[in-house]
Amino acid sequence: MLNFEKHTLQNGLTVIVNHDATTPLVAMNILYKVGARNEDENKTGFAHLFEHLMFGGSVNIPSYDEPLQRAGGENNAFTNNDFTNYYLTLPAQNIETAFWLESDRMLSLAFSDKSLEVQRHVVVEEFKQRYLNQPYGDVWLHLRPMAYKVHPYRWATIGKEISHIEQATMDDVKDFFATWYRPDNAILTLSGNILPETAFALSEKWFGEIKSLPAKNHTIPQEPVQTEKRTLELERDVPANTIYKAYHTCSRFDKDFIATELLADILTGSKSARLYYKLVKQEKIFNTLSTYFTGDLDKGLFIVDGRLHENVSFESAEKALDIEIANLTTELITEKELTIVQQKTESALVFSEMNIANRALNLAYFEMIGDASLLNKQIEQYRNVTREEIRQVARKIFFTENESVLYYKMKEAK
């Protein structure tokens, strides 16, 4: 049970504090409820660009990293399709430095032409290195738009294409900041050696005067039900043929979410998991095989991907996959299989809460999806999943009309 206290400032900023006197540190986490799903389809990659811009200096502080490092702190950030997250850890006696730094970034970025050009270049190079010039790097640039035709999950966090970032103007950047980087669209969490009353007082001191502008209407189009199998073949200079199968599945708010997570683990979560053991170890159809659930706020994808063993055809590999996957829709998994993944998940959850940075992030995430108290109900939810629920979820996911398949083919030697 993770104890915490919560307070909301008049400007809408939610503040959550988990007091832990056993550590000399405090972790601060600020989650902004904006990700790639909130972008204009003609201006994609902005959420990720802002992750970089937020370190380029704010209105009163030209350098973010320098004062934080002097205070003995470290920081990082990440962006995904659903939200953008900033986090830092520093000694408890220097925690006010964190409030100073983060409040000034929320108040206003410096918005200099130099900072925009520097970060634009960084993001463009990242796009090239990670997505265009790396083996298998462009998978999501093709798999997402094949699976999604309407929903903004059809583009990756990096953006739909480089030109959207290359052509971003200062007005575009300022508008994005004003729309999303606001106290009522943020959740501030702290975990470590800080009392709730101290944290709330510092929050009021540093964030209380930041105003929230009227929110803009933003409707996210929902993806229609897929009614036919979609396929795409790509030929690239890669070391092995690989197959990617994407199935539409539930949202984070769906009752099937927990069972869907466990299903992915049941298939390939260990070397003894049924799909991995049968098709990699026994039949040697694949060299590697993995299954995972994107776990998005809106309806996500269940992914199966495997690198084919040499001399195995796409046709035979896909047939073997389909047979094993179909078994889950008719047969119940064993009690042992379910117990193994439940215990593994429970251990991971308990272990993650030993780290104050993880605690701060988890509190922010669960507050975003409804209430931070949901964090304390996780283990019970995983324990309560039944074998029949796993089978029912498999039936909802694994059918031909619901899949998009990418055949990623290695170039043949000339």
N, C-alpha and C positions, 0 to 999 in steps of 0.2 A: 504494500500500500504506500503510494507516494503522496505525502501530505503537501498541501500548498494553500496559499491564500490569493484571492483575485480582487482586483479593483479596476474600475473603468474611469478614466479622466473625462472631464466635460467635453473635450474635443473628440471623444470616441476611442482613444487609445486604450486597449486592454492591457493590463499589467498583471502578471502572474509570478508568484515567488515561492520557491521551494527552499526552505531554510535547512542548511546542513552545517552544523558547527564542527564536524569532524575534519573539514578540509580548510586549508588557508586560502583557498581560491574561490572565485565566483565566475560562473559562465553566464554571459548575456547572449540572448538570441532575439533577433528581430525578424519576424516573418511578415513579408508583404504579400497580400493576397492578389498577386498578379504573376502570371506565367505566360507561356507561349499561346495558351488557349484564349487569352484576352487580347491578342494582337489583331490588327487589321491585316487581311490576307495579302494586301499589297505593300505592307510594311512589316514584314516578319523579322524575327531575330532581335527585336527591341528589348524584350525582357532580359535576354542574355547580355545584350550590349550595356544595359543599365547596371547589371552586376559589376561590370568593369568600370563604368563611369563613376560609380559610387566611391571608388577609391582614388579618383582623380582630383580631389580637393573640394571643399565646400566653401560657403560664403565667408566664413570667418577662420577656417583652418585650411591652409594651402596644402598640407601634407597629412594624410590620415595615419599612415604607418609610423611615422617618426615619433609622435608623442605617445602612441600606444606602446611602442617598443621601449621607450624610456621608462614607462610605467611597469615594465616587465610583462607585457601582454603579447598575445598572438591572436591572429584572426584569419578568417576565410569566409567564403560564400559559395553558394551554388544556386542554379536556376533549373527548374524543370517545367513541364507543361502546365502545372497548376499553381505554382508559387515560387517566389524568390526569397532566399534565406541568407541572412548575415549573422555571423556568430563570432564571439571572441571570449577569451579566458584571460584573467589577470589576477594578481594578488588582491585579496579582499580590501586591504587598506587603500588601494588605488582605484576602487570601483567607480568613483565619481568621474574619473577620466573617461570611462566607457560611456557614461550618460552624456558627457560634454560632446564627445566625438559623434555619437549616433544621433543626438538631437540636432546637431548642426547639419548633418547630412539630410535629415528629414526636413529641416527648415528650408534649405535650398542648396543645391549644388553650385559650384563655381560657374558652370556652363561656359567654359572658355573654348575658343576655336582650337587651341592647341590640344587640350584634353580630349576633345571629340575626335580630332585627327589621330592622336596617339592610340586611343582605345578602338577606334574604327579599324585601324591597321592591325591591331592585336587580334581582333575578332575575325577579320578577313583571313589572316594567316592561320588562325585556329581552324577555320572552315576548310581551308585548303589542306592543312596537314592531317587533321583528324578524320575528315569526311571524304576528301577527294584523292589524296595521295597515299592513303593507307589501305592495305589489303582489307577488303570487306567493309571499309569505312563508309561507303555510300549506301549500305543496306537500308537504313531507315529513311534515307531520302527517296527510296523507291517503294519500300514496304508500306510506309504510312499512307501515301496518297493512293495506293492500291486498295488498302483496307477502308480508308475513310474518303468519302466523296463530298461531304458537307461540313462536318465538324472540324474545328481548327486543330484537332489532333493530327490532321493530315500533313502537317509540317513538323519537322524536328525543332527542338529548342534553339539550335544554332540558326534556324531560319530556313525559308523555302529555297532561297537562292542568294548568292553573294551580293548581287546588285542592290538588294533591299538595304543592306548595311552601307554599301559604298555610296548610295544616293541619299542617305539619311541627312536631313537638314537640321540646323539648330532649332528651328521652329518645331520640327517633328519631335525632337528630343525634349524640349521644354513642355510640349503638350503632353507627352507620355508621362513625364514626371508629375505634372500638376494633376493628371487624372488618377494615378495609382499610388504615388509616394506621399501618403497623407496619413495622419494619425488614426482616422477611423477605418483605414484599410490595413492597419498593422496590428501585430500582436507582439508585445515585449515580454519576454520571460527571463527569469533569473533563477539559477540554482547554485547553491554554495553557501559560504559563510556571510550571509547578509540577512538581517531581520526584515520581515515584511514591512513593518512600519517605516524602516529606514528606506527601503526600496520605493515605497509609495511616495514618501516625501521627496526623494530625489527625482522621481518620475514627474511629479508635479512641478518641481523647480525647473527642470531642464526641458520638459516636453509640453507642460501645461499651456504655454502661450502660443504654441504652434496651431494655426487655424486650419480647419478643414473646409475646403471649398465645396459647393453643392456637387453631389455626385452626378456623373453623366450616365445616361441609360446605356446599358451594354448587354445585349442579348446574344447568347451563344447558341447557334443553330444546332439542333440535335440530329444525330446521324440516323437516317432511315434504316430499317431492317434490310440486311443483305439477302438477296434472293438467288444468287448464283455463285458458283465457284469462280474465282478470279485467278489468273496465272500470268506470270511474267518471267521471261528468261533473259538473263544478262550474262555477257561473256567478259571476263576480266582477267588480269594477270595476277592470279592468286594460286596458292599451293595446293588447294583441294576443292573439288566440287562440294557445294554446300546447299542444303535445302532449308528454307525458312517457311513455316506454316503459321499464319496468323488467324486466330479465331476471335470474333467479337464476344465479349463477355460483360460482366456486371460492373457497376459503378462502386465507388467507395461507400456509398450509402445503402447499398443493396444488402439484403439479408444473406445472400450467397457469398459475400466477399470473403469471409474467413475460410469457408470450405474451399473456395477457389484457390486461395493461397496454399492451403494444405495439399490440394490436388497436384499442384506444380511440384511440390516437394516429394509427394508419393511417387511421381513418375521418374524424376532424375535427381532427387536431393542428395543421394549418396551413391557409391559404387554398387550397393546392393539393392538400390531402388529398381522397381520392376522394368521400366523402359530401358534404363541404362544397362542393367544386368543382362537383359535378353538380347538387345540389339548391338551393344558394344562388346561386352565380355564374351557372351556365348556365340552369337551368330556372326560377329565381326562385320556387320553391315556398315557401321559408323565407327569412325575414329574417336569422335567426341559427340555428345548428345546432351542437350539441356532443354528444360522447359521453365518458363517463368511467366508471371502475371504482372502486367504493368501497374496495376493497382491505382489507376487514375481516379480523380474526383468524378468525372463523367465516365460513361461506359468505356472500358479499356479493352486491351487485347491479351489473349492467352497465346504465348509464342512457343513454338517447338522448333528448334534448329539443330541441325546435325551436319557434321562434315563426313562425307562419304568415304568409305574405305576404297582404296585403289581398285579399279576394275569393277566396281559396283555401279550399276546404272541408276539414274534418277527414278526410273519407273519401278524398279525392284525395291529401292530404298523407301520410296513413298508408300508402296503397297505394304511393306513390312510395318511401317509406322502406323498406317491406317488400321491394320489388323489388331495391333496391340492397343491402340487407342480405343477402338470399337469395343474391346473387351470390357473397358471401364463402364460403358453404357449399359451393359447387360449383367455383368457379374459384380458382386460385392467384393471390395478389397478385404484382406484379412484383418482381424483384430490387431495382429502384430504390426502390420504396416501402418495402421492408423495410430497406434500407441507410440511407435517410433517417431513419427513426424510431430505428434503433439508434444512429446517430451523434448524433442530437439528444439521446437519453437519456444516452448516455455523456458528452457535454459537460456536461449538467446535473448529473450525479453528480460529475464532477471539479470543477466550479465550486462545488458545495455544500460540498465538503470544504475549501475555502479559508477558510471561516468557522468559527471555533472553537465558536460556539454550535451550529451545524449538526452539527459533529463529535460534540459531547457528546450531542446528541439522538439522532443515528444510532447511536452506540455503545449507548445505553440501549435503543433500540427493538430492535436486533438481538439484544441480550442477552435481552430479553423473549421474542423468538420462538425462542430456542434457544441462540445463542452470538454474542457480539460479533464473532467472527472471520468470520461470514457476511457482514459488511459488505464485506470485501475480495474477496468472490467475485461481487459484483453485476455488474460490468462484463462479466466472462466469461459470466455467465448470459444477459445480454441479447444478447451477440455470438453465442451458440450457438443462438438461436431460429431455426427454419427456416420457410420459406413453408408447408410442409405442416403444421407445428404450428399456425400461424395458422389454417389452414383447419379443422383438427380442433377447435380451440377454438371457432371460429365455429359449427360444427355442434352442439357441446354446448350453446351458449347460445341461438342464434337459431332457435327453433321456437315455434309459436303457443301450445301448452299451457304454455309457460314464461314468458309475458309478462303483466304487469299494466300497463294503459294508463289514464292520467289525461288526460281531455280538459278542459283549463282554458279555459273559454269567457268571452269579454268580454261584459259586459252590453250589450244592444242599446239604442240611444237611443230614448226614448219621445217 
